[in-house]
Amino acid sequence: MRLTPATVADEREWIAERAPTVVPLLNDVRTDLAAAFDTEVGSVSADTYRAEVDAVFADGDLAVNVAALSGLLRDLDVEDDYPGFVVDELLGRELAGTIAGNQPLRLLGEATFHYADVTTHTEGTAGLDDLDAALAAGFQTRLPGWEWTASESPFAVDSDDSRS
């Protein structure tokens, strides 16, 4: 795999155009998790997804990593599939966490990847369903809609209030 600014831009375009597959999966995951945690979570539109893809790819350091992981998953196929199960899970989890952001969102993106992966199957290479699950998990985690992310954490400590 060779990554250049042009290949990263091409991968951004591919991920953005994946909205018809990723956004319904993303919203299904949000609906299921909302029910599991007895909360309400806002749904995501294709336009919102595409705008967030643009935001991810606007950060060059993040963009090159997302493009590399996405490209690897798109091309990953293993004869008889099962021997490749671990590597596509590893790459998918890493992609979801990379997209989701810093902790604790990273961990939530990684965990959500495994749930999304179980609920989807995409025809094509072995890694393609993991790629769709990773995109859905990572973007659903980083996008607004979760009540607990709508306000400042009560655990933040102001340095003026801490003991010297």
Accessible surface in RSA format (square Angstrom, percent):
REM  Atomic radii and reference values for relative SASA: ProtOr
REM  Chains: A
REM  Algorithm: Lee & Richards
REM  Probe-radius: 1.40
REM  Slices: 20
REM RES _ NUM      All-atoms   Total-Side   Main-Chain    Non-polar    All polar
REM                ABS   REL    ABS   REL    ABS   REL    ABS   REL    ABS   REL
RES MET A   1   136.36  70.6  42.13  27.9  94.23 224.4  52.37  44.5  83.99 111.3
RES ARG A   2   189.12  79.4 173.06  88.2  16.06  38.2  71.11  97.2 118.01  71.5
RES LEU A   3    63.69  35.5  35.62  25.5  28.08  70.6  35.80  25.1  27.90  75.1
RES THR A   4    37.35  26.6  32.71  33.2   4.65  11.1  34.14  45.9   3.21   4.9
RES PRO A   5   122.20  89.1 110.34 100.6  11.86  43.1 116.92  96.5   5.28  32.8
RES ALA A   6    66.33  61.0  56.97  87.9   9.36  21.3  64.33  90.6   1.99   5.3
RES THR A   7    53.65  38.2  50.26  51.0   3.39   8.1  50.47  67.8   3.17   4.8
RES VAL A   8    20.78  13.7  20.78  18.8   0.00   0.0  20.78  18.1   0.00   0.0
RES ALA A   9    56.05  51.5  47.71  73.6   8.34  19.0  52.52  74.0   3.53   9.4
RES ASP A  10    96.36  67.5  90.02  89.6   6.34  15.0  26.58  62.5  69.78  69.6
RES GLU A  11    11.81   6.8  11.80   8.9   0.02   0.0   1.71   3.3  10.10   8.2
RES ARG A  12    62.94  26.4  62.94  32.1   0.00   0.0  16.29  22.3  46.65  28.3
RES GLU A  13    78.82  45.3  78.82  59.6   0.00   0.0  41.83  80.9  36.99  30.2
RES TRP A  14    60.62  24.3  55.50  26.9   5.12  12.0  37.63  20.1  22.99  37.3
RES ILE A  15     0.09   0.1   0.09   0.1   0.00   0.0   0.09   0.1   0.00   0.0
RES ALA A  16     4.15   3.8   4.15   6.4   0.00   0.0   4.15   5.8   0.00   0.0
RES GLU A  17   101.93  58.5  87.77  66.4  14.15  33.7  36.34  70.3  65.58  53.5
RES ARG A  18    46.50  19.5  43.82  22.3   2.68   6.4   6.22   8.5  40.28  24.4
RES ALA A  19     0.35   0.3   0.04   0.1   0.31   0.7   0.04   0.1   0.31   0.8
RES PRO A  20    98.99  72.1  73.92  67.4  25.07  91.1  84.99  70.2  14.01  87.1
RES THR A  21    57.43  40.8  47.14  47.8  10.30  24.5  27.49  36.9  29.95  45.3
RES VAL A  22     0.00   0.0   0.00   0.0   0.00   0.0   0.00   0.0   0.00   0.0
RES VAL A  23    12.81   8.4  12.81  11.6   0.00   0.0  12.81  11.1   0.00   0.0
RES PRO A  24    68.60  50.0  62.08  56.6   6.52  23.7  68.52  56.6   0.08   0.5
RES LEU A  25    18.63  10.4  15.76  11.3   2.87   7.2  17.68  12.4   0.95   2.5
RES LEU A  26     0.00   0.0   0.00   0.0   0.00   0.0   0.00   0.0   0.00   0.0
RES ASN A  27    30.72  21.2  29.52  28.5   1.20   2.9  17.25  41.5  13.47  13.0
RES ASP A  28    86.43  60.5  84.86  84.5   1.57   3.7  18.78  44.2  67.64  67.5
RES VAL A  29     1.16   0.8   0.95   0.9   0.21   0.5   1.13   1.0   0.03   0.1
RES ARG A  30     3.48   1.5   3.40   1.7   0.08   0.2   3.18   4.4   0.30   0.2
RES THR A  31    92.21  65.6  85.53  86.7   6.68  15.9  64.47  86.6  27.74  41.9
RES ASP A  32    61.02  42.7  52.98  52.7   8.04  19.0  12.96  30.5  48.06  47.9
RES LEU A  33    28.18  15.7  28.18  20.2   0.00   0.0  28.18  19.8   0.00   0.0
RES ALA A  34    11.46  10.5  11.18  17.3   0.28   0.6  11.21  15.8   0.25   0.7
RES ALA A  35    82.29  75.7  51.14  78.9  31.15  70.8  62.79  88.4  19.50  51.7
RES ALA A  36    77.11  70.9  35.98  55.5  41.14  93.6  48.56  68.4  28.56  75.7
RES PHE A  37   140.22  70.2 118.57  73.4  21.65  56.3 123.80  75.1  16.41  47.0
RES ASP A  38   138.36  96.9 114.58 114.0  23.79  56.3  34.87  82.1 103.49 103.2
RES THR A  39    48.66  34.6  28.57  29.0  20.09  47.9  25.82  34.7  22.84  34.5
RES GLU A  40   155.27  89.1 143.85 108.8  11.42  27.2  60.17 116.4  95.10  77.6
RES VAL A  41    27.66  18.2   0.41   0.4  27.25  65.7   1.91   1.7  25.75  69.8
RES GLY A  42    36.67  45.2   0.00   N/A  36.67  45.2  32.73  89.8   3.95   8.8
RES SER A  43    96.50  81.5  65.03  86.8  31.47  72.5  30.10  64.1  66.41  93.0
RES VAL A  44     8.63   5.7   2.61   2.4   6.02  14.5   4.67   4.1   3.96  10.7
RES SER A  45    59.38  50.2  46.96  62.7  12.42  28.6  50.19 106.9   9.19  12.9
RES ALA A  46    36.85  33.9  31.90  49.2   4.95  11.3  31.90  44.9   4.95  13.1
RES ASP A  47   109.15  76.5 102.31 101.8   6.84  16.2  31.98  75.3  77.17  77.0
RES THR A  48    58.45  41.6  53.06  53.8   5.39  12.8  32.37  43.5  26.08  39.4
RES TYR A  49     0.00   0.0   0.00   0.0   0.00   0.0   0.00   0.0   0.00   0.0
RES ARG A  50    74.43  31.3  74.41  37.9   0.02   0.1  35.87  49.0  38.56  23.4
RES ALA A  51    60.50  55.6  50.00  77.2  10.50  23.9  53.93  75.9   6.57  17.4
RES GLU A  52    33.95  19.5  33.94  25.7   0.00   0.0   0.20   0.4  33.75  27.6
RES VAL A  53     0.00   0.0   0.00   0.0   0.00   0.0   0.00   0.0   0.00   0.0
RES ASP A  54    71.63  50.2  65.91  65.6   5.72  13.5  26.54  62.5  45.09  45.0
RES ALA A  55    48.56  44.7  31.81  49.1  16.76  38.1  39.13  55.1   9.43  25.0
RES VAL A  56     0.34   0.2   0.00   0.0   0.34   0.8   0.34   0.3   0.00   0.0
RES PHE A  57    22.75  11.4   5.96   3.7  16.80  43.7   6.59   4.0  16.16  46.3
RES ALA A  58    88.27  81.2  46.80  72.2  41.47  94.3  58.62  82.5  29.65  78.6
RES ASP A  59    72.96  51.1  64.51  64.2   8.45  20.0  25.78  60.7  47.18  47.1
RES GLY A  60    50.84  62.7   0.00   N/A  50.84  62.7  37.39 102.6  13.45  30.1
RES ASP A  61   116.82  81.8 113.63 113.1   3.18   7.5  30.89  72.7  85.92  85.7
RES LEU A  62    37.53  20.9  33.01  23.6   4.52  11.4  36.99  26.0   0.54   1.4
RES ALA A  63     2.94   2.7   2.94   4.5   0.00   0.0   2.94   4.1   0.00   0.0
RES VAL A  64    58.35  38.4  57.95  52.5   0.40   1.0  57.95  50.4   0.40   1.1
RES ASN A  65    77.93  53.7  76.44  73.9   1.49   3.6   9.72  23.4  68.21  65.9
RES VAL A  66     0.15   0.1   0.15   0.1   0.00   0.0   0.15   0.1   0.00   0.0
RES ALA A  67     1.69   1.6   0.23   0.4   1.46   3.3   0.23   0.3   1.46   3.9
RES ALA A  68    21.16  19.5  21.16  32.7   0.00   0.0  21.16  29.8   0.00   0.0
RES LEU A  69    22.88  12.7  22.88  16.4   0.00   0.0  22.88  16.1   0.00   0.0
RES SER A  70     0.00   0.0   0.00   0.0   0.00   0.0   0.00   0.0   0.00   0.0
RES GLY A  71     8.11  10.0   0.00   N/A   8.11  10.0   8.05  22.1   0.06   0.1
RES LEU A  72    76.97  42.9  73.65  52.7   3.31   8.3  74.52  52.3   2.44   6.6
RES LEU A  73     0.00   0.0   0.00   0.0   0.00   0.0   0.00   0.0   0.00   0.0
RES ARG A  74    75.32  31.6  67.18  34.2   8.14  19.4   9.67  13.2  65.66  39.8
RES ASP A  75   116.15  81.4  94.13  93.7  22.01  52.1  30.53  71.9  85.61  85.4
RES LEU A  76    35.49  19.8  31.00  22.2   4.49  11.3  35.47  24.9   0.01   0.0
RES ASP A  77    92.56  64.8  65.94  65.6  26.62  62.9  19.94  46.9  72.62  72.4
RES VAL A  78    41.48  27.3  31.73  28.7   9.76  23.5  36.15  31.4   5.33  14.5
RES GLU A  79   153.34  88.0 129.76  98.2  23.58  56.1  58.54 113.2  94.80  77.4
RES ASP A  80   125.01  87.6  91.23  90.8  33.79  79.9  35.21  82.9  89.81  89.6
RES ASP A  81    75.33  52.8  74.57  74.2   0.76   1.8  28.26  66.5  47.07  46.9
RES TYR A  82   166.53  77.7 161.74  92.0   4.79  12.5 121.34  91.2  45.20  55.7
RES PRO A  83    95.80  69.8  63.71  58.1  32.10 116.7  72.42  59.8  23.38 145.3
RES GLY A  84     2.17   2.7   0.00   N/A   2.17   2.7   1.97   5.4   0.19   0.4
RES PHE A  85    97.43  48.7  96.46  59.7   0.97   2.5  97.43  59.1   0.00   0.0
RES VAL A  86   108.72  71.5 107.56  97.4   1.16   2.8 108.64  94.4   0.09   0.2
RES VAL A  87    58.55  38.5  56.61  51.2   1.94   4.7  57.66  50.1   0.89   2.4
RES ASP A  88     6.11   4.3   6.11   6.1   0.00   0.0   0.00   0.0   6.11   6.1
RES GLU A  89    23.39  13.4  23.12  17.5   0.28   0.7  13.77  26.6   9.63   7.9
RES LEU A  90    90.06  50.2  86.72  62.0   3.34   8.4  89.58  62.9   0.48   1.3
RES LEU A  91    27.88  15.5  27.88  19.9   0.00   0.0  27.88  19.6   0.00   0.0
RES GLY A  92     0.00   0.0   0.00   N/A   0.00   0.0   0.00   0.0   0.00   0.0
RES ARG A  93    85.55  35.9  85.55  43.6   0.00   0.0  11.04  15.1  74.51  45.2
RES GLU A  94    59.52  34.2  59.52  45.0   0.00   0.0  20.96  40.5  38.56  31.5
RES LEU A  95     0.00   0.0   0.00   0.0   0.00   0.0   0.00   0.0   0.00   0.0
RES ALA A  96     0.00   0.0   0.00   0.0   0.00   0.0   0.00   0.0   0.00   0.0
RES GLY A  97     0.01   0.0   0.00   N/A   0.01   0.0   0.00   0.0   0.01   0.0
RES THR A  98    21.37  15.2  15.01  15.2   6.36  15.2  12.94  17.4   8.43  12.7
RES ILE A  99     0.00   0.0   0.00   0.0   0.00   0.0   0.00   0.0   0.00   0.0
RES ALA A 100     2.34   2.2   0.00   0.0   2.34   5.3   0.00   0.0   2.34   6.2
RES GLY A 101    25.69  31.7   0.00   N/A  25.69  31.7  22.88  62.8   2.81   6.3
RES ASN A 102   133.02  91.7 123.01 118.9  10.01  24.1  31.16  75.0 101.87  98.5
RES GLN A 103   119.93  67.1  96.29  70.4  23.64  56.3  61.89 131.7  58.04  44.0
RES PRO A 104    78.61  57.3  77.20  70.4   1.41   5.1  78.55  64.8   0.06   0.4
RES LEU A 105    47.91  26.7  47.91  34.3   0.00   0.0  47.91  33.6   0.00   0.0
RES ARG A 106    57.48  24.1  57.48  29.3   0.00   0.0  20.10  27.5  37.38  22.7
RES LEU A 107   106.56  59.3 106.49  76.2   0.07   0.2 106.56  74.8   0.00   0.0
RES LEU A 108    72.90  40.6  72.81  52.1   0.10   0.2  72.81  51.1   0.10   0.3
RES GLY A 109     0.00   0.0   0.00   N/A   0.00   0.0   0.00   0.0   0.00   0.0
RES GLU A 110    27.77  15.9  27.69  20.9   0.08   0.2   2.53   4.9  25.24  20.6
RES ALA A 111    59.23  54.5  44.20  68.2  15.04  34.2  51.44  72.4   7.79  20.6
RES THR A 112    13.02   9.3   9.40   9.5   3.62   8.6   3.52   4.7   9.50  14.4
RES PHE A 113     0.00   0.0   0.00   0.0   0.00   0.0   0.00   0.0   0.00   0.0
RES HIS A 114    75.79  41.4  73.80  51.3   1.99   5.1  58.12  59.9  17.67  20.6
RES TYR A 115    82.97  38.7  76.68  43.6   6.28  16.4  66.11  49.7  16.86  20.8
RES ALA A 116     0.00   0.0   0.00   0.0   0.00   0.0   0.00   0.0   0.00   0.0
RES ASP A 117    21.02  14.7  14.74  14.7   6.28  14.9   1.20   2.8  19.82  19.8
RES VAL A 118   130.82  86.1  99.86  90.4  30.97  74.6 107.37  93.3  23.46  63.6
RES THR A 119    68.90  49.0  32.39  32.8  36.51  87.0  41.27  55.4  27.63  41.8
RES THR A 120    29.33  20.9  14.95  15.2  14.39  34.3   7.80  10.5  21.53  32.6
RES HIS A 121   138.82  75.9 108.22  75.2  30.61  78.3  84.79  87.4  54.03  62.9
RES THR A 122    21.38  15.2  15.63  15.8   5.75  13.7  16.68  22.4   4.70   7.1
RES GLU A 123   140.58  80.7 127.54  96.5  13.04  31.0  67.74 131.0  72.84  59.5
RES GLY A 124    65.16  80.4   0.00   N/A  65.16  80.4  34.17  93.8  30.99  69.4
RES THR A 125    39.92  28.4  36.45  37.0   3.46   8.2  36.68  49.3   3.24   4.9
RES ALA A 126    17.19  15.8   1.71   2.6  15.48  35.2  13.71  19.3   3.48   9.2
RES GLY A 127     0.00   0.0   0.00   N/A   0.00   0.0   0.00   0.0   0.00   0.0
RES LEU A 128    26.50  14.8  26.50  19.0   0.00   0.0  26.50  18.6   0.00   0.0
RES ASP A 129    23.55  16.5  23.55  23.4   0.00   0.0   1.70   4.0  21.85  21.8
RES ASP A 130     4.16   2.9   4.16   4.1   0.00   0.0   0.00   0.0   4.16   4.1
RES LEU A 131     0.00   0.0   0.00   0.0   0.00   0.0   0.00   0.0   0.00   0.0
RES ASP A 132     0.04   0.0   0.04   0.0   0.00   0.0   0.04   0.1   0.00   0.0
RES ALA A 133     0.00   0.0   0.00   0.0   0.00   0.0   0.00   0.0   0.00   0.0
RES ALA A 134     0.00   0.0   0.00   0.0   0.00   0.0   0.00   0.0   0.00   0.0
RES LEU A 135     0.00   0.0   0.00   0.0   0.00   0.0   0.00   0.0   0.00   0.0
RES ALA A 136     0.00   0.0   0.00   0.0   0.00   0.0   0.00   0.0   0.00   0.0
RES ALA A 137     0.00   0.0   0.00   0.0   0.00   0.0   0.00   0.0   0.00   0.0
RES GLY A 138     0.00   0.0   0.00   N/A   0.00   0.0   0.00   0.0   0.00   0.0
RES PHE A 139     0.13   0.1   0.13   0.1   0.00   0.0   0.13   0.1   0.00   0.0
RES GLN A 140     4.69   2.6   4.69   3.4   0.00   0.0   0.00   0.0   4.69   3.6
RES THR A 141     8.53   6.1   3.60   3.6   4.94  11.8   4.01   5.4   4.53   6.8
RES ARG A 142    65.29  27.4  43.61  22.2  21.68  51.6   4.58   6.3  60.72  36.8
RES LEU A 143     6.23   3.5   3.31   2.4   2.92   7.3   3.47   2.4   2.76   7.4
RES PRO A 144   105.97  77.2  92.63  84.4  13.34  48.5  98.11  81.0   7.87  48.9
RES GLY A 145    32.13  39.6   0.00   N/A  32.13  39.6  19.01  52.2  13.11  29.4
RES TRP A 146    28.34  11.4  26.37  12.8   1.97   4.6  24.86  13.3   3.48   5.6
RES GLU A 147   136.29  78.2 124.99  94.6  11.30  26.9  44.84  86.7  91.45  74.7
RES TRP A 148   137.42  55.1 113.84  55.1  23.57  55.3 112.58  60.0  24.84  40.3
RES THR A 149    59.28  42.2  29.41  29.8  29.87  71.2  28.80  38.7  30.48  46.1
RES ALA A 150    87.35  80.3  45.49  70.2  41.86  95.2  56.62  79.7  30.73  81.4
RES SER A 151    85.26  72.0  64.08  85.5  21.18  48.8  49.39 105.2  35.87  50.3
RES GLU A 152   158.79  91.2 140.63 106.4  18.17  43.3  64.79 125.3  94.00  76.7
RES SER A 153    62.78  53.1  46.31  61.8  16.47  37.9  42.48  90.5  20.30  28.4
RES PRO A 154   119.94  87.4  80.30  73.2  39.64 144.1  93.77  77.4  26.17 162.7
RES PHE A 155   173.68  86.9 154.41  95.6  19.28  50.2 159.47  96.7  14.21  40.7
RES ALA A 156    79.44  73.0  46.90  72.4  32.54  74.0  57.44  80.9  22.00  58.3
RES VAL A 157   114.93  75.6  81.99  74.2  32.93  79.4  85.37  74.2  29.55  80.2
RES ASP A 158    79.84  55.9  66.70  66.4  13.14  31.1  27.82  65.5  52.02  51.9
RES SER A 159    92.29  78.0  73.48  98.1  18.82  43.3  50.21 106.9  42.08  58.9
RES ASP A 160   127.79  89.5  94.44  94.0  33.35  78.9  29.82  70.2  97.98  97.7
RES ASP A 161   116.76  81.8  84.07  83.7  32.69  77.3  30.23  71.2  86.53  86.3
RES SER A 162    56.70  47.9  37.00  49.4  19.70  45.4  28.63  61.0  28.07  39.3
RES ARG A 163   234.85  98.6 202.21 103.1  32.64  77.7  81.35 111.2 153.51  93.0
RES SER A 164   161.99 136.9  82.62 110.3  79.37 182.8  81.04 172.6  80.95 113.4
END  Absolute sums over single chains surface
CHAIN  1 A     9329.3       7520.6       1808.7       5391.1       3938.2
END  Absolute sums over all chains
TOTAL          9329.3       7520.6       1808.7       5391.1       3938.2
